[in-house]
Amino acid sequence: MATATTAGTAKAAGSATTGERELTDERALARLQREHGPALLSFLLGLTYGDRQRAEDLMQEALVRAWQHPEAFEGPYESMRPWLFTVGRRLAIDARRSRLARPAEIGDGVLATTPDPCDLTETAVASLDVRAAVDTLSPEHRAVLERLYFSGLTVNEAAEELGIPPGTVKSRSYYGLRALARCLPGYSSSAGR
């Protein structure tokens, strides 16, 4: 029974002391890895959905924990496998929680297509597109949008300045924006419906 000898061998091999902390003997750790490593790796591959690199990292960390805790070799069990699997499972859970707590990483493709905020070319092109689109509007719609969006007036202020009711300002604003959505490239198609 190979698994029963692992714990016994680790007890016989003893532990090395470095400073204040005891560490598992390297021979016992190597034997532990030989006897339980393939099964632990297979178990961790299942927990990481087949991500071999992540499973190997978790296995390595589980073996480091065994190295740091020689008292685990002296437990009441005959095999270290359940202890290793428990440590590996907890490490996998912690790693998953850690990944979920972080914001999603952005790939290179997104960064390559994102315009540089310091580059004023995009702003200038967008400004020309907006001006050309605004010129296609009826004078009534253009007057409302100019006051609301370019002058920054409220609906009531624009209504007072134009001499029309606030409801008419809202209506012209709505239909003017719909017309702009059809004229401007890159606008959301849902805005024009």
Residue pairs with C-beta under 8 A, 6 or more apart in sequence:
1 78
2 35
3 35
3 36
3 78
3 79
3 80
3 81
4 78
4 79
6 28
6 31
6 32
6 35
6 36
6 79
6 80
7 73
7 74
7 75
7 77
7 78
7 79
7 80
9 28
9 31
10 24
10 25
10 28
10 31
10 32
10 70
10 73
10 74
10 80
11 73
11 74
13 25
13 27
13 28
14 25
15 22
15 23
15 24
15 25
15 70
15 73
16 22
16 23
16 24
16 25
16 26
17 23
21 68
22 70
23 67
23 68
23 70
24 66
24 67
24 68
24 69
24 70
24 73
25 70
28 73
29 63
29 66
29 67
32 63
32 66
32 80
32 84
33 63
36 80
36 81
36 84
37 59
37 63
39 81
40 59
40 62
40 81
40 84
40 85
40 88
41 55
41 56
41 59
43 85
43 88
43 89
44 54
44 55
44 56
44 58
44 59
44 88
44 92
45 51
45 52
45 55
47 55
47 58
47 88
47 89
47 92
48 54
48 55
48 58
48 92
54 95
58 88
58 91
58 92
58 95
59 88
61 91
62 84
62 87
62 88
62 91
63 84
65 87
65 91
66 72
66 73
66 80
66 83
66 84
66 87
72 80
72 83
73 80
75 83
77 83
115 122
129 184
129 185
130 180
130 184
132 183
133 180
133 183
133 184
134 142
134 145
134 146
134 180
135 142
136 179
136 183
137 145
137 176
137 179
137 180
140 172
141 172
141 175
141 176
141 179
142 176
143 162
144 158
144 162
144 169
144 172
144 173
144 176
145 172
145 173
145 176
145 177
145 180
147 153
147 157
147 158
147 161
147 162
148 155
148 158
148 169
148 173
153 161
155 166
155 169
155 170
155 173
156 166
158 169
159 165
159 166
159 168
159 169
162 169
177 191
178 191
178 192
180 187
181 187
181 188
181 191
181 192
182 192
